[in-house]
Amino acid sequence: MTLKTMTQKTSINDSSNHSTAHVPSTQAAAPIASIERLIEAQVAFIQQWLQQQAEPLVMQMWQWLGAQPMSRYINSEDLQRLINDGLLSQPMSAAIRTDIRDILRTVIYHPVNDNVPLSELIDDTQVETLASYVGSHEQQRNILIHTLVGNETFADLLTQTLYHAINDFMEGTLDKAGGVGKLMKMGRSSFEKATNRNLDEKLQSYLHRNIKDLARRAEANAQEHLSNEEVTRLLTTGWTRIKDQPVSHIQTYLREDADHSSIDHLEASAQQSFNRLRLSPYLRSLVAASVETWYTNHQSDTIATLAAGLNIDEQALAQLSTALLPIAYDAIESEELRAHIEEMLQAFYAQPQLKDILTFSL
């Protein structure tokens, strides 16, 4: 219903209730036209005023909002719902996944990687600290060595390795020994006939019976060789050998064929893990505990304090508002905003208590 229709309807109702308040149609048209011109002028004024005041309004709004405590507007349950419903309940869209793959491909294969050494990404002191940390965990390292060396698969592997080493040595030695070698081979053949056992089987049986002792010796040798200092030295030496290589050397470990892309496989594998975990009670329990801890620590903080933790202060906001001002200006000048302001003013002037005031004034 337009302002003109509402005004006319109000005028008719008033005429039926108060015979003395009848206003000729020619006189009623004048206030209606005047109100419409007034609304038009007000709409233009409001838009112009907002254009001029947009920047200071943004800063004043931020100053007011920044002073408010976070707990006034959001609680722990709101954050839980936001993360669970907004992030974990929805799989990552195909468009976002494509963007991730394209960005990774751009970063990894960018030409600048040819001229940047690995040492520019990782400092020597970081490697030394990591090496010392790994080297200091002697108990964990010994447990790992014991688990590997004490494994039956390792025992079988060690047996076969030692057997082949001895056999190769003997064969090579006998071949080079000439007549003596031939004599030793004849002795071997005679031994096998007399005992009805193959010398190779005899050797393997011997190694198998003594493999536990050999494994203990191997474990002791490994633990002695891989001491704290040796582990630290190996890591730092390895870093010294590769730190001057360009970042692009990483590309040698990747494939980028039409039918096989390492980046695609890595992204797909990460997505598979994420999709398996995002709905699991395990991850949701960890998220809930993390959110509760964060909220407990910051529930009394103001919004400005939280923003400062992200390095967002008034200067940063001023720069952001300057960049966003063109959007604000376009929104203020839009026909949609103009229509809303006009509708609001029409509803304001259509109020019954204003009709008499405006009729009297005009």
WOQUI-V953659 format. One record per backbone hydrogen bond with DSSP energy under -0.5 kcal/mol. CO is the residue of the C=O (numbers start at 1). NH is the residue of the N-H. If there is no record, write none. Layout:
BEGIN
[[CO;NH] [CO;NH]]
END
This chain:
BEGIN
[[2;6] [3;7] [4;8] [5;9] [6;10] [7;11] [8;12] [9;13] [10;14] [11;15] [12;16] [13;17] [14;18] [18;21] [19;22] [24;27] [24;28] [25;29] [26;30] [27;31] [28;32] [29;33] [30;34] [31;35] [32;36] [33;37] [34;38] [35;39] [36;40] [37;41] [38;42] [39;43] [40;44] [41;45] [42;46] [43;47] [44;48] [45;49] [46;50] [47;51] [48;52] [49;53] [50;54] [53;57] [54;58] [55;59] [56;60] [57;61] [58;62] [59;63] [60;64] [61;65] [62;66] [63;67] [64;67] [65;68] [66;304] [68;303] [69;72] [70;73] [70;74] [75;79] [76;80] [77;81] [78;82] [79;83] [80;84] [81;85] [81;86] [82;86] [83;87] [83;88] [84;89] [93;97] [94;98] [95;99] [96;100] [97;101] [98;102] [99;103] [100;104] [101;105] [102;106] [103;107] [104;108] [105;109] [107;110] [110;113] [111;114] [112;115] [113;116] [113;247] [113;248] [115;117] [116;247] [117;120] [118;121] [118;122] [123;126] [123;127] [124;128] [125;129] [126;130] [127;131] [128;132] [129;133] [130;134] [131;135] [132;136] [134;137] [136;138] [137;141] [138;142] [139;143] [140;144] [141;145] [142;146] [143;147] [144;148] [145;149] [146;150] [148;151] [151;155] [152;156] [153;157] [154;158] [155;159] [156;160] [157;161] [158;162] [159;163] [160;164] [161;165] [162;166] [163;167] [164;168] [165;169] [166;170] [167;171] [168;172] [169;173] [170;174] [171;175] [172;176] [173;177] [174;177] [175;178] [177;180] [178;182] [179;183] [180;184] [181;185] [182;186] [183;187] [184;188] [185;189] [186;190] [187;191] [188;192] [189;193] [190;194] [191;195] [192;196] [192;197] [198;202] [199;203] [200;204] [201;205] [202;206] [203;207] [204;208] [205;209] [206;210] [208;211] [210;214] [211;215] [212;216] [213;217] [214;218] [215;219] [216;220] [217;221] [218;222] [219;223] [220;224] [221;225] [222;226] [224;227] [225;227] [227;231] [228;232] [229;233] [230;234] [231;235] [232;236] [233;237] [234;238] [235;239] [236;240] [237;241] [238;242] [239;242] [239;243] [242;245] [243;119] [245;118] [246;249] [247;250] [248;251] [249;252] [250;253] [251;254] [255;262] [260;257] [260;262] [261;265] [262;266] [263;267] [264;268] [265;269] [266;270] [267;271] [268;272] [269;273] [270;274] [271;275] [272;276] [273;277] [274;278] [277;280] [280;284] [281;285] [282;286] [283;287] [284;288] [285;289] [286;290] [287;291] [288;292] [289;293] [290;294] [291;295] [292;296] [293;297] [294;298] [295;299] [298;301] [299;71] [301;70] [302;306] [303;307] [304;308] [305;309] [306;310] [307;310] [307;312] [308;311] [311;313] [313;317] [314;318] [315;319] [316;320] [317;321] [318;322] [319;323] [320;324] [321;325] [324;327] [324;328] [325;329] [326;330] [327;331] [328;332] [329;333] [330;334] [331;334] [334;338] [335;339] [336;340] [337;341] [338;342] [339;343] [340;344] [341;345] [342;346] [343;347] [344;348] [345;349] [346;350] [348;351] [351;354] [351;355] [352;355] [352;356] [353;357] [354;358] [355;359] [356;360] [357;361] [358;362]]
END
